[in-house]
Structures are given as C-alpha cells and as structure tokens.
Amino acid sequence: MGGNPPSMTKDPNHADLEADVTFNCSKFIVPLLQDGRDIVLVLHSYGGASGDRAVQGLNKHERQQSGEKDSIINLVYITAIYLPVGMSDQENPELEDEMLLGRTFTFVLRYSALGSGIFYGYYHQRTLNSHAEQQKLHRKYQTEESLIAKAKAEYTKKTMPRGSKTEGGGVISDPDDPKFDLEAYLTMKMADEAK
C-alpha cells in the first residue's frame, strides 16, 4: 500500500486534516480490516494527527458490537503529533511550544541513545579483546607446559642407566629380569604420569 495524503501538496496552505483522515481510512485501514486481521497501528510524525482520527469507531468493542471480528487493537505513537479532537496545531499556540519541547526531548533522547551505544560498543569491544587475550595466554601456557613435560620425559630416558634399558630403548619393567632397575622403572613411570 502506498500513496501520499492530500495535504502532501506543494502548497501547505491547502492542507486539510479531515481529507487526510478520510484518505488514511479508505486507503490503508479499511483494506487491512477487510483481510480479517486485528491491527496494531504504528503512527509516526504527522501520521499521529491524522491516523488516530482515522480509526474512530474501529476499536475492538465497537467492531464486536457491529458483528465484526477484526479491529484496531492498539495505537503506537513514535515521535508523532497528537492533537486533541477538533484542534489543529495552528489553533493552539501552546501546542507549538509543546511540540518544540517534544522535539528537544527527542534530540536529547537520540543523543543519549547514541552516547550510550558508543559507550556500550567500546566497553563490549574491550571485553572481547580482553577475553581473546586471556585465551591466547592460556593456549601459550598449555603449549609451554606440554613442551616442559616432553623435555622432562626425554631427559629421564637419556639419564637412565644403560643396563636398565631394553634393546628398543625402553625401560625393563619385568622385576624378575636380572637387569631390572627399580629406580629407572619408577623414574619412567613418573615421567609417563607427567605427560
């Protein structure tokens, strides 16, 4: 669905709120209701002024009384103009001050959100970098620990008495063998456990 309301002409002096209300109702709201849906209507900017009037009589209670199942179940105003029924912004100078205050509040809200987003992004990036650095250090420590264990095992094999080794270079583990060396056997076991 698309299209511009009648007030969106080149001459703002010909803007007519009631024509926009009729346009919004016939072009957007009624076709959605004919699809059999309940609708949450989101109104933004000038759409708040014409949109809330376009849904008069289309709420759930009134639609159920007329035998219809679908209705407008909620209105959501997002930085929208809200005008009391029967009033335009030209008729009420106080409303212009309220709108200016609303715009100021909107700017404060936007820049607060922007500042919060930047702070959160910086904090989150620092946290991710710190976590990655910790993992890198942990992996380095594990690698060094593994190399030290391998070096100890090799040193133990190298320093064992020759008579306590088999032809393949391993330690004799049979206690009945005359070349069995208990110290070499225990040293080998400790080295294996260190791995």
C-alpha positions as a LaTeX table, in Angstrom:
\begin{tabular}{lrrr}
\hline
Residue & $x$ (\AA) & $y$ (\AA) & $z$ (\AA) \\
\hline
Met1 & 0.00 & 0.00 & 0.00 \\
Gly2 & 1.26 & 3.43 & $-0.73$ \\
Gly3 & 0.38 & 6.94 & $-1.68$ \\
Asn4 & 0.52 & 10.40 & $-0.22$ \\
Pro5 & $-2.34$ & 12.02 & 1.66 \\
Pro6 & $-3.98$ & 15.06 & 0.03 \\
Ser7 & $-2.18$ & 17.51 & 2.34 \\
Met8 & 1.17 & 16.46 & 0.85 \\
Thr9 & 0.87 & 19.01 & $-1.93$ \\
Lys10 & 3.30 & 21.70 & $-2.89$ \\
Asp11 & 1.15 & 24.36 & $-1.23$ \\
Pro12 & 0.92 & 23.85 & 2.56 \\
Asn13 & $-1.91$ & 26.43 & 2.75 \\
His14 & $-4.24$ & 23.86 & 1.19 \\
Ala15 & $-3.56$ & 21.19 & 3.82 \\
Asp16 & $-6.75$ & 19.64 & 5.18 \\
Leu17 & $-6.59$ & 17.28 & 8.16 \\
Glu18 & $-10.06$ & 15.81 & 7.52 \\
Ala19 & $-9.16$ & 14.97 & 3.90 \\
Asp20 & $-6.06$ & 13.17 & 5.21 \\
Val21 & $-8.15$ & 11.28 & 7.76 \\
Thr22 & $-10.53$ & 10.10 & 5.02 \\
Phe23 & $-7.61$ & 9.16 & 2.77 \\
Asn24 & $-5.83$ & 7.15 & 5.51 \\
Cys25 & $-9.01$ & 5.34 & 6.47 \\
Ser26 & $-10.02$ & 4.37 & 2.92 \\
Lys27 & $-6.54$ & 3.68 & 1.55 \\
Phe28 & $-4.88$ & 1.84 & 4.44 \\
Ile29 & $-7.05$ & 0.91 & 7.40 \\
Val30 & $-10.24$ & $-0.44$ & 5.79 \\
Pro31 & $-8.34$ & $-2.75$ & 3.36 \\
Leu32 & $-6.40$ & $-4.23$ & 6.28 \\
Leu33 & $-9.60$ & $-4.80$ & 8.24 \\
Gln34 & $-11.18$ & $-6.50$ & 5.23 \\
Asp35 & $-8.36$ & $-9.08$ & 5.40 \\
Gly36 & $-9.80$ & $-10.17$ & 8.76 \\
Arg37 & $-6.91$ & $-9.07$ & 10.93 \\
Asp38 & $-6.61$ & $-7.32$ & 14.25 \\
Ile39 & $-4.29$ & $-4.36$ & 13.75 \\
Val40 & $-1.74$ & $-2.56$ & 15.88 \\
Leu41 & $-1.39$ & 0.80 & 14.15 \\
Val42 & 2.01 & 2.49 & 14.40 \\
Leu43 & 1.81 & 6.25 & 13.90 \\
His44 & 4.84 & 8.42 & 13.19 \\
Ser45 & 5.23 & 12.17 & 12.81 \\
Tyr46 & 2.18 & 13.77 & 11.12 \\
Gly47 & 0.58 & 10.32 & 10.91 \\
Gly48 & $-0.27$ & 10.70 & 14.59 \\
Ala49 & $-2.53$ & 13.68 & 13.82 \\
Ser50 & $-4.46$ & 12.02 & 11.02 \\
Gly51 & $-4.08$ & 8.35 & 11.96 \\
Asp52 & $-5.75$ & 8.46 & 15.36 \\
Arg53 & $-8.82$ & 10.18 & 13.87 \\
Ala54 & $-8.98$ & 7.65 & 11.03 \\
Val55 & $-9.57$ & 4.80 & 13.49 \\
Gln56 & $-12.57$ & 6.40 & 15.23 \\
Gly57 & $-15.20$ & 3.65 & 15.67 \\
Leu58 & $-12.82$ & 0.83 & 14.71 \\
Asn59 & $-11.79$ & $-0.34$ & 18.19 \\
Lys60 & $-12.46$ & $-3.92$ & 19.33 \\
His61 & $-15.52$ & $-3.13$ & 21.47 \\
Glu62 & $-17.30$ & $-1.10$ & 18.77 \\
Arg63 & $-16.44$ & $-3.62$ & 16.00 \\
Gln64 & $-17.72$ & $-6.56$ & 18.08 \\
Gln65 & $-21.00$ & $-4.73$ & 18.70 \\
Ser66 & $-21.45$ & $-4.39$ & 14.95 \\
Gly67 & $-20.67$ & $-8.12$ & 14.45 \\
Glu68 & $-17.14$ & $-7.71$ & 13.08 \\
Lys69 & $-14.24$ & $-9.85$ & 14.35 \\
Asp70 & $-11.34$ & $-7.66$ & 13.30 \\
Ser71 & $-10.42$ & $-4.28$ & 14.79 \\
Ile72 & $-7.74$ & $-1.80$ & 15.69 \\
Ile73 & $-6.45$ & $-3.23$ & 18.97 \\
Asn74 & $-3.78$ & $-0.65$ & 19.77 \\
Leu75 & $-2.14$ & 2.59 & 18.63 \\
Val76 & 1.61 & 3.15 & 18.98 \\
Tyr77 & 2.90 & 6.73 & 18.67 \\
Ile78 & 6.55 & 7.05 & 17.69 \\
Thr79 & 7.66 & 10.69 & 17.69 \\
Ala80 & 4.19 & 11.53 & 16.44 \\
Ile81 & 1.94 & 14.56 & 16.65 \\
Tyr82 & $-1.06$ & 14.08 & 18.88 \\
Leu83 & $-3.85$ & 16.62 & 18.53 \\
Pro84 & $-6.98$ & 16.67 & 20.66 \\
Val85 & $-10.14$ & 16.12 & 18.57 \\
Gly86 & $-11.31$ & 19.30 & 16.85 \\
Met87 & $-7.99$ & 21.14 & 17.16 \\
Ser88 & $-5.14$ & 21.84 & 14.79 \\
Asp89 & $-1.66$ & 23.00 & 15.65 \\
Gln90 & $-2.40$ & 26.48 & 14.22 \\
Glu91 & $-5.38$ & 26.89 & 16.56 \\
Asn92 & $-3.36$ & 26.30 & 19.71 \\
Pro93 & $-0.09$ & 28.27 & 20.14 \\
Glu94 & 0.66 & 26.36 & 23.37 \\
Leu95 & 0.70 & 23.18 & 21.31 \\
Glu96 & 3.57 & 24.61 & 19.23 \\
Asp97 & 5.58 & 25.09 & 22.44 \\
Glu98 & 4.77 & 21.52 & 23.48 \\
Met99 & 5.87 & 20.26 & 20.07 \\
Leu100 & 9.13 & 22.22 & 20.37 \\
Leu101 & 9.65 & 20.72 & 23.80 \\
Gly102 & 8.89 & 17.30 & 22.30 \\
Arg103 & 11.50 & 17.87 & 19.59 \\
Thr104 & 14.04 & 18.95 & 22.21 \\
Phe105 & 13.26 & 15.83 & 24.23 \\
Thr106 & 13.60 & 13.75 & 21.05 \\
Phe107 & 17.05 & 15.22 & 20.36 \\
Val108 & 18.14 & 14.61 & 23.95 \\
Leu109 & 16.84 & 11.05 & 23.70 \\
Arg110 & 18.57 & 10.45 & 20.37 \\
Tyr111 & 21.93 & 11.77 & 21.51 \\
Ser112 & 21.64 & 9.93 & 24.83 \\
Ala113 & 20.98 & 6.72 & 22.90 \\
Leu114 & 23.90 & 7.48 & 20.58 \\
Gly115 & 26.24 & 8.16 & 23.52 \\
Ser116 & 25.06 & 5.03 & 25.31 \\
Gly117 & 25.58 & 2.99 & 22.14 \\
Ile118 & 29.10 & 4.29 & 21.68 \\
Phe119 & 29.97 & 3.62 & 25.33 \\
Tyr120 & 28.48 & 0.11 & 25.16 \\
Gly121 & 30.32 & $-0.62$ & 21.91 \\
Tyr122 & 33.64 & 0.49 & 23.40 \\
Tyr123 & 33.06 & $-1.50$ & 26.60 \\
His124 & 31.94 & $-4.61$ & 24.70 \\
Gln125 & 34.93 & $-4.43$ & 22.32 \\
Arg126 & 37.30 & $-4.11$ & 25.29 \\
Thr127 & 35.68 & $-7.12$ & 26.93 \\
Leu128 & 36.00 & $-9.19$ & 23.74 \\
Asn129 & 39.65 & $-8.16$ & 23.27 \\
Ser130 & 40.45 & $-8.96$ & 26.91 \\
His131 & 38.80 & $-12.38$ & 26.63 \\
Ala132 & 40.69 & $-13.15$ & 23.40 \\
Glu133 & 43.99 & $-12.10$ & 25.02 \\
Gln134 & 43.32 & $-14.35$ & 28.04 \\
Gln135 & 42.59 & $-17.30$ & 25.75 \\
Lys136 & 45.80 & $-16.63$ & 23.82 \\
Leu137 & 47.85 & $-16.58$ & 27.04 \\
His138 & 46.15 & $-19.77$ & 28.27 \\
Arg139 & 46.95 & $-21.59$ & 25.00 \\
Lys140 & 50.58 & $-20.37$ & 25.20 \\
Tyr141 & 50.84 & $-21.59$ & 28.81 \\
Gln142 & 49.41 & $-25.02$ & 27.86 \\
Thr143 & 51.88 & $-25.32$ & 24.96 \\
Glu144 & 54.81 & $-24.45$ & 27.20 \\
Glu145 & 53.61 & $-26.86$ & 29.89 \\
Ser146 & 53.37 & $-29.65$ & 27.30 \\
Leu147 & 56.88 & $-28.91$ & 25.99 \\
Ile148 & 58.30 & $-28.97$ & 29.54 \\
Ala149 & 56.66 & $-32.36$ & 30.22 \\
Lys150 & 58.07 & $-33.79$ & 26.98 \\
Ala151 & 61.54 & $-32.44$ & 27.80 \\
Lys152 & 61.41 & $-34.00$ & 31.27 \\
Ala153 & 60.42 & $-37.36$ & 29.79 \\
Glu154 & 63.25 & $-37.21$ & 27.25 \\
Tyr155 & 65.76 & $-36.17$ & 29.91 \\
Thr156 & 64.67 & $-39.06$ & 32.12 \\
Lys157 & 65.14 & $-41.55$ & 29.27 \\
Lys158 & 68.53 & $-40.07$ & 28.46 \\
Thr159 & 69.85 & $-40.19$ & 32.04 \\
Met160 & 68.73 & $-43.75$ & 32.88 \\
Pro161 & 71.48 & $-46.31$ & 33.41 \\
Arg162 & 72.23 & $-48.29$ & 30.24 \\
Gly163 & 71.67 & $-51.64$ & 31.82 \\
Ser164 & 68.11 & $-50.83$ & 32.74 \\
Lys165 & 67.04 & $-50.22$ & 29.09 \\
Thr166 & 65.82 & $-52.78$ & 26.58 \\
Glu167 & 67.22 & $-53.06$ & 23.06 \\
Gly168 & 64.39 & $-50.81$ & 21.82 \\
Gly169 & 65.44 & $-48.08$ & 24.28 \\
Gly170 & 62.61 & $-48.61$ & 26.78 \\
Val171 & 62.99 & $-49.45$ & 30.47 \\
Ile172 & 62.86 & $-53.10$ & 31.59 \\
Ser173 & 59.63 & $-53.47$ & 33.50 \\
Asp174 & 59.88 & $-57.16$ & 34.44 \\
Pro175 & 61.05 & $-57.39$ & 38.11 \\
Asp176 & 62.31 & $-60.98$ & 37.51 \\
Asp177 & 64.79 & $-59.80$ & 34.84 \\
Pro178 & 68.36 & $-59.67$ & 36.24 \\
Lys179 & 68.89 & $-56.22$ & 34.58 \\
Phe180 & 65.73 & $-54.74$ & 36.20 \\
Asp181 & 66.45 & $-51.33$ & 37.75 \\
Leu182 & 63.75 & $-50.17$ & 40.21 \\
Glu183 & 64.93 & $-46.55$ & 40.18 \\
Ala184 & 64.84 & $-46.37$ & 36.36 \\
Tyr185 & 61.40 & $-48.02$ & 36.33 \\
Leu186 & 59.96 & $-45.54$ & 38.89 \\
Thr187 & 61.54 & $-42.59$ & 37.07 \\
Met188 & 59.94 & $-43.77$ & 33.80 \\
Lys189 & 56.52 & $-44.10$ & 35.49 \\
Met190 & 56.77 & $-40.59$ & 36.94 \\
Ala191 & 57.71 & $-39.22$ & 33.53 \\
Asp192 & 54.72 & $-41.00$ & 31.92 \\
Glu193 & 52.37 & $-39.55$ & 34.54 \\
Ala194 & 53.74 & $-36.06$ & 33.93 \\
Lys195 & 52.62 & $-36.28$ & 30.29 \\
\hline
\end{tabular}
